[in-house]
């Protein structure tokens, strides 16, 4: 029993010594938490360009999905262990960013669909990634603009923006015909109950692996609930359809056992019409990464992030995104889903997270393995996501309350969340504003909340801190 406790204690240390048998399940739950989110942006933008789901591009689609998994694993290892100044050595999982979807969709609308438009997105991502890396190099000089009240507000915004994503997955996936069906809700609730049971009803390794156990139990439950059968239903207007949560095992059967990654699957194009808006988004990404790193260090390591950790993390974001573009993959950034997982489990062991990164690489090299994970019902992931994403909100609260709240701090938080996050999270409110403003502030509430928090932190009288 003492050995078991010792292993459990090592899991809560970033450089703790952990056995492979303990590290694998702890790392695997990180992969399951982000797997679908890692592939979704590639599928959406690839579809908009007509190269995913389009006739004649079947092989390219396979290559892009394969590369997305391999790149996420490689960039995660870079973030965990670092090479020179690149990498923060923080417990962060990296993956394909969904924050760029709106900007990339606008680029496709401007340039037209096709391989050329996708190549222009890749070219802009290379330039933008290098630009973000430069921002990371000078981050120490501008660190004063990111005190706990600002970082905490950004983290709060990240958590709030993800709660709706978790609930959508809980219901089976937004815009699906059976969204909110009894089957999906029961499956999501079952996963959540299993997680709560293992998290608070057990100790040590089982408690630490509660997310993984909940997802596995949900997967098994989906089989017994008939999710693997070609079940059909009828809409209120009498149209018969196959339910969206049906597991398509043919996707696993058709996947190959081994595949070699392909460099530059599309020709890189450098077009200023794509580069300029993407540069703006990389500034936004840097701010979000600062928030993610602040949250994971605060919740997992119980301290503030250092200048070196923030700088290295942002540089890794940029370099990782440039590398991703060479493989035909959208920008890679820190995954907030996994920040929430760390906040909930407190597992920060680097070796455990590295095993998850290796599993991602294997999924890319062994497409059949990746296909097996990709067919997981959304409601299974949703059962875990609602709790993980809410944990990010709690981390934000912990950050903003590290110091005594005074009138100045309360104003920064209130206005940033009320005006900043509120505007960004309300579709259409910026419809009549310039396109650049819509791209920066209209895609999520995170960016405007961060902008308002940073601005108020600069202009409000700091003398109130001493008076409070």
C-alpha positions as CSV (number, residue, x, y, z in Angstrom):
1,X,0.0,0.0,0.0
2,X,2.9,2.4,0.8
3,X,4.2,1.9,-2.8
4,X,0.8,2.7,-4.2
5,X,0.6,5.9,-2.2
6,X,4.1,6.8,-3.3
7,X,3.2,6.4,-6.9
8,X,0.1,8.5,-6.4
9,X,2.2,11.3,-4.8
10,X,4.7,11.3,-7.7
11,X,1.8,11.9,-10.1
12,X,1.3,15.3,-8.5
13,X,4.8,16.4,-9.2
14,X,5.8,17.7,-12.6
15,X,9.2,15.8,-12.6
16,X,8.0,13.0,-10.4
17,X,9.2,9.4,-11.1
18,X,6.2,7.4,-12.3
19,X,6.1,3.9,-13.6
20,X,5.0,3.3,-17.2
21,X,2.0,1.3,-16.1
22,X,0.7,4.3,-14.0
23,X,1.7,6.9,-16.6
24,X,-0.2,5.4,-19.6
25,X,-3.7,5.6,-18.2
26,X,-3.1,9.1,-16.8
27,X,-1.8,10.3,-20.1
28,X,-4.5,8.5,-22.1
29,X,-7.3,10.4,-20.4
30,X,-5.7,13.6,-21.6
31,X,-5.8,12.3,-25.2
32,X,-9.4,11.2,-25.0
33,X,-10.4,14.6,-23.6
34,X,-8.9,16.5,-26.7
35,X,-9.0,13.9,-29.5
36,X,-12.1,15.0,-31.3
37,X,-11.3,18.7,-30.7
38,X,-7.9,18.2,-32.3
39,X,-9.4,16.9,-35.6
40,X,-12.5,19.1,-35.8
41,X,-10.8,22.3,-37.1
42,X,-9.0,20.5,-39.9
43,X,-12.3,18.8,-41.0
44,X,-14.2,22.1,-40.9
45,X,-11.7,24.3,-42.8
46,X,-10.8,21.4,-45.1
47,X,-14.4,21.0,-45.9
48,X,-14.8,24.7,-46.5
49,X,-12.0,24.5,-49.0
50,X,-13.5,21.4,-50.6
51,X,-10.6,19.1,-49.9
52,X,-12.3,17.2,-47.0
53,X,-15.3,15.3,-48.3
54,X,-14.7,16.5,-51.8
55,X,-14.3,14.1,-54.8
56,X,-10.7,13.3,-55.7
57,X,-9.3,14.4,-52.3
58,X,-9.9,11.2,-50.3
59,X,-6.2,10.5,-49.8
60,X,-5.4,14.1,-48.9
61,X,-8.1,14.0,-46.2
62,X,-6.5,10.9,-44.7
63,X,-3.1,12.6,-44.7
64,X,-4.4,15.8,-43.0
65,X,-6.1,13.8,-40.2
66,X,-3.0,11.6,-39.7
67,X,-0.7,14.6,-39.6
68,X,-2.9,16.5,-37.2
69,X,-2.5,13.7,-34.6
70,X,1.3,13.4,-35.1
71,X,1.9,17.1,-35.0
72,X,-0.1,17.5,-31.8
73,X,2.0,14.8,-30.1
74,X,5.3,16.2,-31.3
75,X,4.4,19.8,-30.2
76,X,3.2,18.5,-26.9
77,X,6.6,16.9,-26.3
78,X,8.3,20.1,-27.2
79,X,6.1,22.0,-24.7
80,X,6.8,19.5,-21.9
81,X,10.6,19.1,-22.4
82,X,11.6,22.3,-24.3
83,X,14.4,22.8,-26.8
84,X,16.3,26.0,-26.0
85,X,13.8,28.8,-25.4
86,X,11.0,26.9,-27.1
87,X,8.8,25.1,-24.6
88,X,7.6,26.2,-21.2
89,X,8.1,22.9,-19.4
90,X,4.6,23.1,-18.1
91,X,1.9,20.4,-18.0
92,X,0.1,21.5,-21.2
93,X,-1.3,19.3,-24.0
94,X,-1.1,21.0,-27.4
95,X,-3.5,20.5,-30.3
96,X,-5.1,22.0,-33.4
97,X,-6.7,25.4,-32.4
98,X,-10.4,26.0,-33.1
99,X,-9.9,29.7,-32.4
100,X,-8.7,30.3,-36.0
101,X,-11.8,28.7,-37.6
102,X,-13.7,32.0,-38.1
103,X,-10.7,33.8,-39.6
104,X,-9.8,30.9,-41.9
105,X,-13.5,30.7,-43.0
106,X,-13.3,34.4,-43.9
107,X,-10.1,33.8,-45.9
108,X,-11.8,31.0,-47.8
109,X,-14.7,33.3,-48.6
110,X,-12.2,35.9,-49.9
111,X,-9.9,33.6,-51.9
112,X,-12.4,31.0,-52.9
113,X,-12.3,27.3,-52.0
114,X,-9.8,24.8,-53.3
115,X,-6.3,23.7,-52.6
116,X,-4.9,27.2,-53.3
117,X,-7.0,28.7,-50.5
118,X,-5.9,26.0,-48.1
119,X,-2.2,26.6,-49.2
120,X,-2.7,30.3,-48.4
121,X,-3.9,29.4,-44.9
122,X,-0.8,27.3,-44.4
123,X,1.5,30.1,-45.7
124,X,-0.2,32.6,-43.3
125,X,0.1,30.2,-40.4
126,X,3.9,29.9,-41.0
127,X,4.3,33.6,-40.9
128,X,2.0,34.0,-38.0
129,X,3.7,31.2,-36.0
130,X,7.1,32.9,-36.4
131,X,5.4,36.2,-35.3
132,X,4.0,34.6,-32.2
133,X,7.4,33.1,-31.3
134,X,8.9,36.6,-31.5
135,X,6.2,37.8,-29.1
136,X,7.2,35.1,-26.8
137,X,10.8,36.2,-26.8
138,X,9.8,39.7,-25.6
139,X,7.1,38.6,-23.3
140,X,9.1,39.3,-20.1
141,X,9.2,43.0,-21.0
142,X,5.4,43.1,-21.2
143,X,4.6,40.8,-18.3
144,X,3.5,43.7,-16.1
145,X,0.4,43.9,-18.3
146,X,-0.6,40.4,-17.0
147,X,-1.0,40.6,-13.2
148,X,-3.2,37.9,-11.5
149,X,-6.4,40.0,-12.0
150,X,-5.9,40.1,-15.7
151,X,-4.8,36.5,-16.1
152,X,-7.6,35.3,-13.9
153,X,-10.1,37.2,-15.9
154,X,-8.8,35.6,-19.1
155,X,-9.0,32.2,-17.5
156,X,-12.5,32.8,-16.4
157,X,-13.4,33.8,-19.9
158,X,-11.9,30.6,-21.3
159,X,-13.8,28.5,-18.9
160,X,-17.1,30.3,-19.5
161,X,-16.7,30.0,-23.3
162,X,-16.0,26.2,-23.0
163,X,-19.0,25.4,-20.8
164,X,-21.4,25.7,-23.7
165,X,-19.1,23.5,-25.8
166,X,-19.2,20.8,-23.0
167,X,-23.0,21.0,-22.8
168,X,-23.3,20.7,-26.6
169,X,-21.2,17.5,-26.5
170,X,-23.3,16.3,-23.5
171,X,-26.4,16.5,-25.7
172,X,-24.8,14.5,-28.5
173,X,-23.2,17.2,-30.6
174,X,-24.7,20.5,-31.7
175,X,-26.6,20.7,-35.0
176,X,-27.2,16.9,-35.0
177,X,-30.8,15.6,-35.5
178,X,-30.8,13.8,-32.2
179,X,-29.2,16.6,-30.2
180,X,-30.7,16.5,-26.7
181,X,-32.2,13.0,-27.1
182,X,-32.9,10.9,-24.0
183,X,-30.3,8.4,-25.1
184,X,-27.6,11.1,-25.4
185,X,-28.5,12.8,-22.1
186,X,-28.6,9.4,-20.2
187,X,-25.2,8.4,-21.6
188,X,-23.6,11.8,-20.7
189,X,-25.1,11.6,-17.2
190,X,-23.9,8.0,-16.8
191,X,-20.3,9.1,-17.7
192,X,-20.5,12.0,-15.2
193,X,-21.8,9.8,-12.4
194,X,-19.0,7.2,-13.0
195,X,-16.4,10.0,-12.9
196,X,-17.8,11.4,-9.7
197,X,-17.9,7.9,-8.1
198,X,-14.2,7.2,-8.9
199,X,-13.1,10.8,-8.2
200,X,-14.6,10.9,-4.7
201,X,-15.5,7.3,-3.9
202,X,-12.0,5.9,-4.4
203,X,-8.4,7.0,-3.6
204,X,-5.0,7.0,-5.2
205,X,-4.7,5.7,-8.8
206,X,-8.4,5.1,-9.4
207,X,-9.3,8.6,-8.2
208,X,-6.7,10.1,-10.4
209,X,-7.8,8.1,-13.5
210,X,-11.5,9.0,-13.0
211,X,-11.9,10.8,-16.4
212,X,-10.4,7.8,-18.3
213,X,-12.5,5.3,-16.4
214,X,-15.7,7.4,-17.0
215,X,-15.0,7.6,-20.7
216,X,-14.3,3.9,-21.0
217,X,-17.4,3.0,-19.0
218,X,-19.4,5.4,-21.3
219,X,-18.0,3.7,-24.4
220,X,-19.0,0.3,-23.1
221,X,-22.4,1.6,-22.1
222,X,-22.9,3.0,-25.6
223,X,-22.5,-0.6,-27.0
224,X,-25.0,-2.0,-24.6
225,X,-27.4,0.9,-25.4
226,X,-27.4,-0.1,-29.0
227,X,-25.2,2.8,-30.2
228,X,-23.3,0.3,-32.5
229,X,-26.4,-0.8,-34.3
230,X,-27.7,1.0,-37.4
231,X,-30.5,2.5,-35.4
232,X,-32.9,4.8,-37.2
233,X,-35.5,7.4,-36.0
234,X,-38.1,9.6,-37.5
235,X,-38.3,13.4,-37.3
236,X,-41.5,15.2,-36.4
237,X,-42.2,15.7,-40.1
238,X,-41.9,12.0,-40.9
239,X,-38.3,11.9,-42.3
240,X,-36.4,8.8,-41.3
241,X,-32.7,9.2,-40.5
242,X,-29.8,7.3,-38.9
243,X,-29.1,8.7,-35.4
244,X,-25.9,10.7,-35.2
245,X,-24.5,8.8,-32.3
246,X,-24.4,5.5,-34.1
247,X,-20.8,4.2,-34.1
248,X,-19.6,3.6,-37.7
249,X,-17.3,0.6,-37.2
250,X,-16.7,0.6,-41.0
251,X,-14.5,3.7,-40.4
252,X,-12.3,1.5,-38.2
253,X,-12.4,-1.4,-40.6
254,X,-11.4,0.7,-43.6
255,X,-8.5,2.5,-41.8
256,X,-5.0,1.2,-42.6
257,X,-2.7,-0.3,-39.9
258,X,0.3,1.9,-40.7
259,X,0.9,5.1,-42.6
260,X,4.0,7.4,-43.0
261,X,3.4,11.1,-42.4
262,X,3.7,13.4,-45.5
263,X,5.5,16.7,-45.5
264,X,3.8,19.6,-47.4
265,X,0.7,17.7,-48.6
266,X,-0.4,21.0,-50.2
267,X,1.6,23.7,-51.9
268,X,2.3,26.6,-49.6
269,X,1.0,30.0,-50.8
270,X,1.9,33.4,-49.3
271,X,-1.0,35.9,-49.8
272,X,-1.2,39.1,-47.9
273,X,-5.0,38.8,-47.8
274,X,-4.6,35.8,-45.7
275,X,-1.5,36.8,-43.7
276,X,-2.8,40.1,-42.2
277,X,-5.9,38.7,-40.4
278,X,-4.0,35.6,-39.3
279,X,-1.3,37.8,-37.7
280,X,-4.0,39.5,-35.6
281,X,-5.3,36.1,-34.5
282,X,-1.8,35.0,-33.4
283,X,-1.7,37.9,-31.0
284,X,-5.0,36.7,-29.6
285,X,-3.6,33.2,-29.3
286,X,-0.6,34.4,-27.4
287,X,-3.0,36.0,-24.8
288,X,-5.0,32.8,-24.5
289,X,-1.9,30.8,-24.1
290,X,-0.8,33.1,-21.3
291,X,-4.1,32.5,-19.6
292,X,-3.9,28.7,-20.1
293,X,-0.4,28.5,-18.7
294,X,-1.4,30.7,-15.8
295,X,-4.4,28.5,-15.0
296,X,-2.6,25.2,-15.3
297,X,0.4,26.3,-13.1
298,X,-2.0,27.9,-10.5
299,X,-4.3,24.9,-10.3
300,X,-1.8,22.1,-10.8
301,X,1.4,23.5,-9.2
302,X,-0.2,26.0,-6.7
303,X,1.9,29.0,-7.7
304,X,2.1,31.7,-10.4
305,X,3.7,31.0,-13.7
306,X,7.2,32.3,-14.2
307,X,8.4,34.6,-17.0
308,X,10.4,31.7,-18.4
309,X,7.4,29.4,-18.4
310,X,5.1,31.9,-20.1
311,X,7.7,33.0,-22.6
312,X,8.7,29.4,-23.5
313,X,5.0,28.4,-23.8
314,X,4.1,31.2,-26.2
315,X,7.3,30.5,-28.3
316,X,6.3,26.8,-28.5
317,X,2.8,27.9,-29.6
318,X,4.3,29.9,-32.5
319,X,7.0,27.4,-33.5
320,X,4.5,24.5,-33.2
321,X,2.0,26.3,-35.4
322,X,4.7,26.9,-38.1
323,X,5.7,23.2,-38.0
324,X,2.1,22.2,-38.2
325,X,1.6,24.3,-41.3
326,X,4.5,22.5,-43.0
327,X,2.5,19.2,-42.4
328,X,-0.7,20.8,-43.8
329,X,-2.2,21.2,-40.3
330,X,-3.9,24.3,-38.8
331,X,-2.1,26.2,-35.9
332,X,-1.4,24.3,-32.7
333,X,-1.9,25.9,-29.4
334,X,-2.5,24.9,-25.7
335,X,-5.7,23.0,-25.2
336,X,-8.0,24.4,-22.6
337,X,-9.8,21.1,-22.2
338,X,-6.7,19.6,-20.8
339,X,-6.1,22.7,-18.5
340,X,-9.5,21.8,-17.1
341,X,-8.5,18.2,-16.6
342,X,-5.4,19.2,-14.7
343,X,-7.5,21.6,-12.6
344,X,-9.8,18.8,-11.7
345,X,-7.3,15.9,-11.1
346,X,-4.2,17.9,-10.1
347,X,-2.1,15.4,-12.1
348,X,0.8,17.4,-13.5
349,X,3.4,14.6,-14.0
350,X,5.4,15.3,-17.2
351,X,6.0,11.6,-18.0
352,X,2.3,10.8,-17.8
353,X,1.4,13.7,-20.2
354,X,4.3,12.6,-22.5
355,X,2.8,9.1,-22.8
356,X,-0.4,10.8,-24.0
357,X,1.7,12.7,-26.6
358,X,3.3,9.4,-27.7
359,X,-0.2,7.8,-28.0
360,X,-1.2,10.7,-30.3
361,X,1.8,10.1,-32.5
362,X,0.9,6.4,-32.6
363,X,-2.7,7.3,-33.6
364,X,-1.2,9.2,-36.6
365,X,1.2,6.3,-37.5
366,X,-1.6,3.7,-36.9
367,X,-4.8,5.2,-38.4
368,X,-6.9,2.2,-37.3
369,X,-6.1,3.2,-33.7
370,X,-7.0,6.8,-34.3
371,X,-10.3,5.7,-36.0
372,X,-11.2,3.7,-33.0
373,X,-11.0,6.7,-30.7
374,X,-12.6,9.1,-33.3
375,X,-15.9,7.2,-33.4
376,X,-16.5,7.8,-29.7
377,X,-20.0,9.3,-29.2
378,X,-20.0,13.0,-28.4
379,X,-22.2,12.5,-25.3
380,X,-19.5,10.3,-23.8
381,X,-16.9,13.1,-24.1
382,X,-19.6,15.6,-22.9
383,X,-20.1,13.8,-19.6
384,X,-16.5,14.5,-18.8
385,X,-16.3,17.9,-20.4
386,X,-18.9,19.6,-18.4
387,X,-16.9,19.0,-15.2
388,X,-13.5,19.7,-16.7
389,X,-14.5,23.0,-18.3
390,X,-16.2,24.2,-15.1
391,X,-12.9,23.5,-13.3
392,X,-11.3,26.1,-15.5
393,X,-13.7,28.7,-14.2
394,X,-12.8,27.7,-10.7
395,X,-9.1,28.2,-11.6
396,X,-9.9,31.7,-12.8
397,X,-11.6,32.5,-9.6
398,X,-8.6,31.3,-7.7
399,X,-6.3,33.5,-9.8
400,X,-8.3,36.7,-9.3
401,X,-8.6,36.1,-5.6
402,X,-4.9,35.5,-5.0
403,X,-4.7,39.1,-3.9
404,X,-7.3,40.9,-1.9
405,X,-10.0,42.2,-4.2
406,X,-10.3,46.0,-4.1
407,X,-12.6,48.4,-6.0
408,X,-10.1,48.6,-8.9
409,X,-9.8,44.8,-9.3
410,X,-13.6,44.4,-9.0
411,X,-14.1,47.0,-11.8
412,X,-11.5,45.3,-14.1
413,X,-13.2,41.9,-13.6
414,X,-16.8,43.2,-13.9
415,X,-16.3,45.3,-17.0
416,X,-14.1,42.7,-18.7
417,X,-16.6,39.9,-18.2
418,X,-19.7,42.0,-18.6
419,X,-18.8,44.1,-21.6
420,X,-15.8,42.2,-23.1
421,X,-16.9,38.6,-22.7
422,X,-20.6,39.5,-23.1
423,X,-20.0,41.2,-26.4
424,X,-17.8,38.5,-27.8
425,X,-20.1,35.7,-26.7
426,X,-23.2,37.4,-28.4
427,X,-23.3,36.5,-32.1
428,X,-24.2,39.4,-34.4
429,X,-23.6,42.3,-32.0
430,X,-20.5,43.4,-34.1
431,X,-22.2,42.7,-37.4
432,X,-21.9,46.3,-38.5
433,X,-18.3,46.9,-37.3
434,X,-15.2,46.8,-39.5
435,X,-14.1,43.3,-40.6
436,X,-10.8,43.5,-38.6
437,X,-12.8,44.2,-35.4
438,X,-15.2,41.4,-36.1
439,X,-12.3,39.0,-36.6
440,X,-10.6,40.0,-33.4
441,X,-13.6,40.3,-31.1
442,X,-16.5,38.6,-32.7
443,X,-15.4,34.9,-32.6
444,X,-15.3,34.3,-28.9
445,X,-15.6,36.3,-25.6
446,X,-12.1,35.5,-24.6
447,X,-10.4,38.1,-26.8
448,X,-12.5,41.1,-25.9
449,X,-12.5,40.2,-22.2
450,X,-8.7,40.0,-22.3
451,X,-8.4,43.3,-24.2
452,X,-10.7,45.1,-21.8
453,X,-8.9,43.7,-18.7
454,X,-5.5,44.7,-20.0
455,X,-6.7,48.2,-21.0
456,X,-8.4,48.8,-17.6
457,X,-5.3,47.5,-15.7
458,X,-3.2,50.2,-17.5
459,X,-5.5,53.2,-17.2
460,X,-7.2,52.7,-13.8
461,X,-5.6,54.4,-10.8
462,X,-3.3,52.0,-9.0
463,X,-3.5,54.1,-5.9
464,X,-6.7,52.3,-5.0
465,X,-4.7,49.2,-4.3
466,X,-3.0,50.9,-1.3
467,X,-6.2,52.4,0.0
468,X,-8.2,49.2,0.0
